[in-house]
């Protein structure tokens, strides 16, 4: 078990099971892409890394890192004092009830990822943005009160910050486009 600071990389590797005890973990995928546009002086193509935001894992939820070339997954503490516990999968054999809970949590995450893929399949960027925000609020949203000129309204907010660049990475867009569309929403 270890506690991490905001944006600190969690040293994760395959074949281990990770459990978020407190805070939130941000999963990021990196793909190695050959670029013919950026040829070096020798005429060889350059290999570029493209990073994409893949989602959050909240407190009480498990995750694992699967390494498969040319993709790599990395985990980062998204908020201060994020606490993560790790163990080998075979350690779960000692606790059958806990094993069932972990597998149920993974099943739930899988179902959410299917919804997420459906959102990413939307043609219009504003539809992808609205779908992404809706999924985040459904899963992690906390009730809050919004103070407006017309009075106080009840709503939901995320318990931690998320930048427009991170949202853009998640929905396959740019920070500038997300900022513009947030104004429309």
trRosetta pair geometry for C-beta under 8 A, 3 or more apart (Angstrom, degrees):
i j d omega theta_ij theta_ji phi_ij phi_ji
1 21 7.0 21 -143 -11 113 148
1 83 6.6 14 -177 -180 98 98
1 84 7.2 179 -146 93 57 39
1 85 4.4 -19 -96 -100 86 82
1 86 7.9 172 -79 15 43 61
2 83 7.3 -177 94 -147 32 62
2 84 6.2 -16 61 61 76 81
3 22 7.9 -9 -118 63 96 116
3 81 5.8 -21 -169 -149 118 55
3 82 6.9 147 -158 76 62 39
3 83 4.7 -28 -98 -95 78 79
3 84 8.0 150 -96 17 31 65
4 8 4.3 -152 -174 74 102 124
4 10 6.0 -78 -61 -84 160 86
4 23 7.8 -142 61 80 89 164
4 77 3.7 -173 105 -44 120 143
4 81 8.0 136 67 -140 45 9
4 82 4.9 -28 61 67 95 94
4 83 7.6 173 14 -84 72 31
4 84 6.8 12 -5 6 116 109
5 8 4.5 91 59 -26 75 126
5 77 6.3 139 83 75 27 144
5 80 6.0 -13 -148 -126 59 69
5 81 7.8 20 -105 -45 45 40
6 77 5.9 -119 -112 109 25 101
6 78 7.0 -12 -140 147 75 22
6 79 5.7 -28 -99 -158 94 20
6 80 4.8 -38 -39 -63 98 63
6 82 7.8 111 -85 -9 47 109
7 76 5.8 -8 -147 178 39 124
7 77 6.7 -54 6 71 16 78
7 78 7.7 54 -66 -120 51 30
8 76 6.7 156 75 -156 32 75
8 77 5.0 14 51 26 84 116
9 74 6.3 -43 -143 -179 105 116
9 75 7.3 109 -163 80 60 54
9 76 5.6 -44 -100 -99 49 79
10 18 7.5 83 145 -143 141 153
10 25 6.6 -26 -7 -133 150 117
10 74 7.9 147 51 176 74 69
10 75 4.2 -39 52 97 118 104
10 76 6.5 -167 -3 -95 86 21
10 77 6.4 115 -53 -42 101 77
10 84 5.8 34 -139 29 137 164
12 16 7.0 -146 -158 68 73 122
12 18 6.2 -43 -120 -51 117 145
12 65 4.2 125 134 -20 119 146
12 73 7.7 -54 93 106 130 93
12 74 7.2 152 44 -144 111 45
12 75 4.9 61 -10 21 143 120
12 86 7.7 -178 -118 -97 78 145
13 16 6.0 71 71 8 73 119
13 65 6.3 -128 180 74 4 129
13 67 7.6 -23 -159 -27 61 126
14 64 7.5 58 -138 168 52 99
14 65 5.8 -107 -76 96 52 81
14 66 6.0 68 -113 -124 102 38
14 67 4.9 -95 -44 10 123 98
15 88 7.0 -10 148 -135 87 80
15 89 6.9 -98 -172 -4 60 110
16 64 6.9 171 84 -134 51 86
16 65 7.4 12 57 34 90 94
16 86 5.0 20 165 -178 124 118
16 87 6.9 152 -161 77 83 24
16 88 6.3 -64 -115 -95 66 47
16 89 7.6 -155 -130 -33 22 76
17 62 5.9 -21 -176 -161 97 121
17 64 5.8 -44 -109 -83 53 102
17 86 6.6 158 82 -153 47 66
17 87 5.5 -23 62 66 97 76
17 88 7.2 66 14 163 91 10
17 89 5.5 114 -31 -83 113 65
17 91 7.8 -136 38 50 121 107
17 92 7.1 41 16 -43 163 120
17 102 6.9 11 -169 -164 142 146
18 25 7.7 59 129 -52 134 173
18 62 6.5 138 80 -161 52 65
18 63 5.1 -26 69 66 106 77
18 64 6.5 159 16 -88 87 45
18 65 7.5 49 -6 -17 129 90
18 75 7.2 -102 94 -25 172 177
18 84 5.6 -9 -170 -174 106 113
18 85 7.2 148 -159 79 55 45
18 86 4.8 -26 -100 -97 69 91
19 60 7.8 -19 -175 -154 93 20
19 61 7.5 176 -149 93 61 28
19 62 5.2 -34 -95 -99 70 73
19 84 7.0 152 76 -159 45 62
19 85 4.7 -17 61 63 99 97
19 86 7.3 177 17 -82 71 40
19 87 7.8 11 -3 11 109 99
19 102 7.9 -80 -88 -109 109 108
20 23 6.7 -115 -173 72 107 73
20 24 7.0 37 -171 -121 150 28
20 25 5.3 -136 -90 -10 128 112
20 57 5.2 159 -21 124 140 100
20 58 6.4 -178 92 124 145 22
20 59 5.4 -117 122 -107 101 36
20 60 6.9 -35 82 21 85 27
20 61 5.5 6 38 57 112 73
20 62 7.7 -166 7 -90 75 23
20 63 7.2 41 -28 4 101 106
20 82 7.0 -44 -149 -172 99 97
20 83 7.5 113 -168 81 55 57
20 84 5.7 -32 -105 -103 54 79
21 59 6.5 -6 138 -145 22 87
21 60 7.7 66 -130 -63 31 44
21 83 4.2 -50 66 101 110 106
21 84 6.7 -171 9 -91 87 22
21 85 5.6 74 -40 -13 115 104
22 59 5.4 19 -116 -113 28 121
22 81 6.4 -41 117 134 123 90
22 82 6.4 -167 96 -141 69 38
22 83 4.2 43 38 28 97 106
23 59 6.4 115 40 -70 31 97
23 77 6.2 -3 140 -157 148 94
23 78 7.0 163 163 55 98 77
23 79 4.8 -159 -151 67 96 100
23 80 7.4 -144 -112 83 126 31
23 81 5.9 178 -65 97 123 61
23 82 3.0 -127 95 -105 155 71
23 83 6.3 130 11 12 110 60
24 56 5.2 -15 -176 -166 115 116
24 57 6.9 154 -162 75 63 47
24 58 5.4 -25 -109 -108 88 58
24 59 7.1 -69 -72 -33 60 73
24 77 7.8 109 79 -166 52 54
24 78 4.3 -42 95 53 99 123
24 79 5.4 68 34 6 92 106
24 82 6.4 -88 45 -110 35 122
24 140 7.8 40 -107 -133 137 142
24 159 7.7 149 -36 82 134 107
24 160 5.6 -135 27 12 142 155
25 56 6.8 140 74 -161 50 60
25 57 4.4 -11 58 56 105 101
25 63 6.6 -127 83 19 144 150
25 75 5.1 -8 -178 -169 119 107
25 76 6.9 144 -162 71 66 37
25 77 6.5 -49 -106 -103 64 41
25 78 6.3 164 -129 -9 10 97
25 82 6.4 134 -71 179 69 143
25 84 6.7 67 -72 -84 129 125
26 53 7.0 -50 -176 -141 105 92
26 55 7.9 -177 -150 101 53 29
26 56 6.0 -31 -99 -102 57 71
26 75 7.2 144 73 -159 47 54
26 76 4.7 -24 61 65 100 94
26 77 7.6 22 15 110 89 8
26 78 4.2 112 -34 -74 103 105
26 166 7.8 -63 -151 -146 138 135
27 53 7.8 104 84 -169 59 52
27 54 4.2 -61 105 71 102 111
27 55 5.4 3 46 60 111 70
27 56 7.3 -168 9 -88 84 20
27 57 6.6 73 -33 -18 108 102
27 63 6.9 -153 -72 -161 126 151
27 73 6.2 -16 -167 -168 100 105
27 74 7.5 151 -155 79 53 43
27 75 5.8 -25 -100 -101 66 72
28 51 5.7 1 176 -171 115 102
28 52 6.9 157 -160 78 66 39
28 53 6.0 -38 -106 -104 77 45
28 54 6.2 176 -102 6 20 95
28 73 7.3 146 79 -158 45 56
28 74 5.0 -22 66 64 95 93
28 75 7.7 173 21 -86 77 25
28 76 6.5 27 -3 -1 118 112
29 51 7.2 156 83 -154 45 52
29 52 5.0 -17 62 61 94 94
29 54 5.0 84 -17 -52 102 126
29 71 6.0 -16 -170 -166 106 106
29 72 7.2 155 -156 81 57 43
29 73 5.5 -29 -100 -100 72 69
29 74 7.8 169 -88 20 25 72
30 49 5.2 -4 -172 -171 111 107
30 50 6.9 156 -153 76 58 42
30 51 5.1 -22 -98 -99 82 72
30 52 7.7 172 -82 18 36 70
30 71 7.0 149 78 -156 48 56
30 72 4.9 -14 58 60 99 93
30 73 7.8 -178 18 -83 74 24
30 74 6.8 32 -9 -3 111 111
31 49 7.2 151 73 -153 39 56
31 50 5.2 -17 58 58 91 95
31 52 7.5 19 -2 1 103 112
31 70 5.9 68 -160 111 69 98
31 71 5.3 -23 -97 -99 76 76
32 47 5.4 -2 -173 -178 100 112
32 48 7.6 148 -157 76 51 36
32 49 6.1 -31 -98 -97 58 69
32 69 7.9 -20 27 -163 126 78
32 70 4.1 -106 45 -179 100 116
32 71 8.0 -138 10 -72 76 35
33 47 7.1 147 72 -159 36 61
33 48 5.2 -30 67 67 91 88
33 49 7.5 149 19 -102 82 18
33 50 5.5 30 -4 -8 129 113
33 70 7.9 137 -61 127 44 143
34 45 4.9 48 -177 124 96 137
34 46 7.6 146 -156 80 53 36
34 47 6.0 -37 -97 -100 55 68
34 48 7.9 128 -126 20 8 78
35 38 4.4 22 117 31 128 101
35 39 8.0 -144 112 -54 79 49
35 45 5.9 173 75 -177 44 96
35 46 5.0 -22 59 68 104 85
35 47 7.3 161 11 -105 85 16
35 48 4.8 48 -26 -8 128 118
36 39 6.5 3 -172 -57 48 96
36 45 5.0 -48 -92 -111 52 120
38 45 7.4 82 71 -161 68 64
38 46 4.5 -54 103 35 106 130
38 48 6.9 86 40 -52 145 120
39 43 5.8 -8 177 -149 127 32
39 44 6.6 153 -154 75 80 30
39 45 5.8 -53 -100 -97 75 48
39 46 6.8 -169 -106 -15 22 88
40 43 7.1 -47 72 19 69 19
40 44 5.2 -3 39 58 110 84
40 45 7.9 156 3 -132 83 4
40 46 5.9 116 -42 -66 90 95
51 169 7.0 -24 111 -148 78 138
52 169 5.4 177 -141 172 51 96
52 170 7.4 120 179 -93 81 36
53 166 5.0 94 -75 -167 155 76
53 167 7.7 -43 56 -75 156 16
53 169 4.2 102 2 99 99 114
53 170 4.2 -53 83 -66 115 83
54 73 7.3 -38 15 -132 160 100
54 170 7.6 -179 -74 -116 13 82
55 113 7.6 -89 -36 -96 160 87
55 116 7.1 -48 -80 -114 127 163
55 170 7.6 105 -69 -128 54 117
56 78 6.5 -25 -124 -21 104 161
56 136 7.7 74 19 -128 127 94
56 140 6.7 6 84 -55 144 150
57 61 4.8 -147 -172 95 83 121
57 62 7.6 -81 -163 101 131 17
57 63 4.5 -74 -92 -41 161 131
57 75 7.8 -26 26 -136 128 117
58 61 5.2 77 61 4 63 126
58 139 7.5 -178 -13 147 136 100
58 140 5.9 175 -72 -105 139 105
61 105 5.7 176 -139 -176 68 129
61 109 7.2 113 -167 -70 120 121
62 102 5.1 46 -22 -147 157 91
62 105 5.3 111 22 96 98 136
62 106 6.4 -43 75 -60 117 88
63 75 6.9 139 102 -99 142 137
63 109 7.9 160 -96 -128 76 168
65 73 4.9 -165 -145 85 84 115
65 74 7.7 39 -127 -96 128 25
65 75 6.6 -106 -74 -22 117 111
66 73 6.5 57 49 11 58 136
67 71 8.0 -176 -156 94 44 70
67 72 6.2 4 -128 -120 83 71
67 73 7.2 -127 -82 26 56 86
68 71 5.6 13 76 56 79 98
75 84 7.9 105 132 -106 140 163
77 80 7.7 71 143 -103 125 17
77 82 3.7 -178 -142 40 104 136
77 84 7.8 -129 -86 -23 95 117
78 82 6.8 98 37 -69 59 147
78 160 5.7 94 128 133 111 154
79 82 5.8 121 66 -58 70 101
79 160 4.7 -106 -66 -119 121 136
87 91 4.4 -89 164 56 120 150
87 92 7.4 129 107 -48 127 75
88 91 4.8 114 65 -16 77 101
89 92 6.1 -41 -176 12 48 113
90 93 5.6 -17 -175 -3 60 117
91 94 6.1 -38 -180 16 55 113
92 95 6.1 -78 -157 57 52 85
92 98 6.4 -137 -144 98 84 98
92 99 4.0 112 165 -95 112 97
92 102 6.4 -87 -123 32 141 149
93 96 7.7 11 -162 -73 37 70
93 99 7.1 53 -80 -70 29 146
95 98 3.7 11 129 29 123 120
95 99 6.1 153 94 -24 70 84
96 99 5.4 -52 -145 33 32 117
96 100 6.6 35 156 -21 64 101
97 100 5.8 -52 -154 32 32 112
97 101 6.7 32 148 -17 63 104
98 101 5.5 -53 -151 36 36 114
98 102 6.4 38 151 -20 67 103
99 102 5.8 -54 -150 35 31 111
99 103 6.4 26 154 -14 65 107
100 103 5.8 -57 -146 40 30 109
100 104 6.2 34 153 -21 65 106
101 104 5.6 -52 -146 36 30 113
101 105 6.4 33 153 -21 63 104
102 105 5.7 -54 -151 34 31 113
102 106 6.6 30 151 -17 64 104
103 106 5.6 -50 -148 36 35 112
103 107 6.4 42 150 -23 64 102
104 107 5.5 -50 -149 33 33 115
104 108 6.5 36 151 -19 64 103
105 108 5.7 -51 -150 35 33 113
105 109 6.4 35 150 -19 64 105
106 109 5.5 -51 -146 37 35 113
106 110 6.3 41 152 -25 65 102
107 110 5.6 -51 -151 31 31 115
107 111 6.7 31 151 -18 63 102
108 111 5.8 -54 -153 34 33 111
108 112 6.5 32 150 -18 65 105
109 112 5.6 -54 -149 37 34 112
109 113 6.3 37 152 -22 66 104
110 113 5.7 -52 -149 33 32 112
110 114 6.8 37 150 -22 62 100
111 114 5.7 -49 -155 29 35 114
111 115 6.9 35 148 -15 63 100
112 115 5.6 -52 -156 35 38 112
112 116 6.3 43 145 -23 67 105
112 135 6.9 123 -166 -166 94 115
112 139 6.6 56 -133 -85 142 138
113 116 5.1 -49 -145 36 37 119
113 117 6.4 42 153 -22 66 99
114 117 5.7 -47 -147 33 32 111
114 118 6.7 37 150 -19 61 102
115 118 5.5 -53 -155 34 34 115
115 119 6.6 36 148 -20 65 102
115 135 6.1 158 118 -108 120 124
116 119 5.6 -52 -153 33 34 113
116 120 6.5 32 150 -18 65 104
116 132 7.7 58 -137 -109 81 70
116 135 6.1 117 -86 -170 78 172
117 120 5.6 -52 -146 37 35 112
117 121 6.5 41 152 -26 63 104
118 121 5.7 -54 -153 28 32 116
118 122 7.9 53 147 -40 57 84
118 131 7.6 -137 102 -169 80 146
119 122 6.1 -30 -173 -8 43 113
119 127 7.8 -164 -159 137 69 78
119 128 5.8 109 158 -138 82 60
119 131 3.3 -180 -134 131 111 137
119 132 5.9 146 150 -59 146 62
119 135 6.5 -94 -36 -23 157 134
119 171 7.8 -74 135 -118 105 92
120 128 6.2 55 -115 -133 38 112
120 171 6.9 -161 -110 -138 75 55
120 172 6.7 93 -151 -6 96 122
122 127 3.9 -136 168 107 146 118
122 128 4.8 -168 63 -63 115 73
122 131 6.2 160 -13 -5 143 144
123 127 7.2 42 55 44 56 137
124 127 4.4 87 72 4 95 106
124 128 7.2 -165 96 -6 51 83
125 128 5.5 -54 -151 36 38 111
125 129 6.2 39 151 -21 69 105
125 171 6.8 101 -155 137 76 124
125 173 5.1 90 -144 -90 123 138
125 177 6.0 -47 157 158 159 131
125 181 6.4 -130 117 -68 105 155
126 129 5.5 -50 -145 36 34 114
126 130 6.3 33 156 -17 65 106
126 181 5.1 -163 -101 -147 82 125
126 184 6.6 -52 -122 87 130 139
126 185 7.4 174 -157 -63 98 97
127 130 5.9 -52 -142 39 30 109
127 131 6.2 31 156 -18 63 109
128 131 5.8 -58 -146 40 28 112
128 132 6.2 31 155 -22 64 108
128 171 4.2 132 135 -161 119 114
128 172 7.0 -60 165 43 165 95
128 173 7.2 156 83 -27 134 121
129 132 5.8 -55 -147 35 28 112
129 133 6.3 23 158 -14 64 107
129 167 7.0 52 -130 165 89 118
129 171 5.7 -3 -76 -101 60 175
129 173 7.5 -31 -65 19 102 153
129 178 6.5 161 -112 -126 128 77
129 181 5.3 135 17 121 169 141
129 182 7.5 -126 176 -69 143 66
129 185 7.1 -127 118 -49 123 140
130 133 6.0 -55 -145 40 29 108
130 134 6.1 33 155 -22 64 109
130 185 6.5 174 -87 -111 91 127
131 134 5.6 -55 -145 36 29 113
131 135 6.4 28 158 -17 64 106
132 135 6.0 -58 -151 36 28 108
132 136 6.4 26 154 -17 64 108
132 167 6.7 134 118 -154 146 88
132 170 5.9 118 -143 118 143 124
132 171 5.3 -92 -36 -72 149 113
133 136 5.7 -55 -147 38 32 112
133 137 6.2 27 158 -16 67 108
133 185 7.7 96 26 -179 163 165
134 137 6.0 -58 -144 39 27 106
134 138 6.2 30 157 -21 64 108
135 138 5.8 -54 -144 36 29 113
135 139 6.3 13 162 -7 64 113
136 139 6.2 -71 -149 44 25 100
136 140 5.8 -39 179 38 67 109
136 141 7.1 100 124 -51 65 87
136 158 6.2 -22 150 -90 117 118
136 162 7.6 -48 -157 -20 159 166
137 140 7.1 -78 -117 61 19 68
137 141 3.7 38 -164 -56 64 133
137 156 5.0 103 -162 107 110 135
137 158 7.1 -94 -91 -66 65 79
138 141 6.6 35 -35 9 13 116
140 158 5.8 34 108 -134 116 80
140 159 6.4 -112 164 14 101 98
141 156 3.6 23 179 172 127 128
141 157 6.7 125 -148 54 79 17
141 158 6.5 -60 -99 -81 58 51
142 156 6.5 142 63 -154 28 77
142 157 6.2 -37 61 65 81 69
142 158 7.6 89 15 -148 88 13
142 159 5.3 72 -8 -67 131 94
143 154 6.7 -15 -164 -171 99 102
143 155 7.7 150 -151 90 55 30
143 156 6.1 -50 -97 -99 39 69
144 154 7.7 155 85 -156 35 58
144 155 6.0 -30 69 75 80 75
144 156 6.5 107 21 -135 87 21
144 157 4.4 -4 14 8 146 112
145 152 5.3 0 180 -175 114 111
145 153 7.1 152 -161 78 64 36
145 154 5.9 -41 -105 -101 66 57
145 155 7.5 117 -125 27 20 76
146 152 6.9 152 77 -159 48 58
146 153 4.7 -19 61 65 102 90
146 154 7.4 168 15 -104 84 7
146 155 5.0 28 -20 14 119 126
147 152 5.5 -25 -103 -103 62 80
148 151 6.4 3 66 57 87 38
148 152 7.3 159 24 -94 72 27
148 153 6.2 18 5 1 119 108
158 161 7.5 131 95 -94 119 17
158 162 6.2 8 86 -6 166 114
162 166 5.4 -117 -172 79 78 131
162 167 6.1 88 142 -54 111 94
163 166 4.6 100 57 4 81 99
163 167 7.1 -144 98 -2 46 85
163 175 7.6 -25 145 -123 98 112
164 167 5.5 -51 -147 39 37 113
164 168 6.1 43 151 -23 66 104
164 175 4.6 93 113 -153 101 79
164 178 4.3 168 -167 96 93 125
164 179 5.1 22 -152 -60 161 81
164 182 7.1 -94 -110 -19 112 142
165 168 5.5 -51 -146 35 31 115
165 169 6.5 35 153 -21 63 103
165 175 4.3 -19 -83 -85 68 117
165 178 7.8 -159 -65 39 24 144
166 169 5.7 -50 -149 34 32 113
166 170 6.5 33 152 -21 63 106
167 170 5.6 -57 -151 35 33 113
167 171 6.4 2 162 4 68 110
167 173 7.9 -23 121 62 76 108
167 178 4.9 128 93 -144 116 150
168 171 6.5 -72 -141 49 26 89
168 172 8.0 -97 173 76 56 11
168 173 4.6 -103 -146 87 77 75
168 174 5.1 -8 -160 164 142 10
168 175 4.9 -101 -11 -66 152 45
168 177 6.6 115 -117 58 111 94
168 178 4.6 -114 -66 -25 89 129
169 172 8.0 31 -174 -70 24 29
171 178 7.5 131 46 -89 127 107
173 177 4.6 -106 171 79 117 134
173 178 5.9 135 100 -52 123 86
174 177 4.7 95 57 8 82 102
174 178 7.0 -144 95 -5 43 87
175 178 5.7 -57 -150 37 32 111
175 179 6.4 33 153 -20 66 105
176 179 5.8 -53 -151 34 30 112
176 180 6.5 29 153 -17 64 107
177 180 5.7 -56 -149 38 32 112
177 181 6.1 23 157 -12 67 111
178 181 5.9 -61 -142 44 28 105
178 182 6.1 37 157 -28 65 105
179 182 5.8 -50 -146 28 27 114
179 183 7.0 31 153 -20 58 101
180 183 5.9 -56 -165 28 33 114
180 184 7.1 28 144 -15 64 104
181 184 5.3 -49 -152 34 45 113
181 185 6.3 44 151 -20 71 101
182 185 5.7 -51 -146 36 34 110
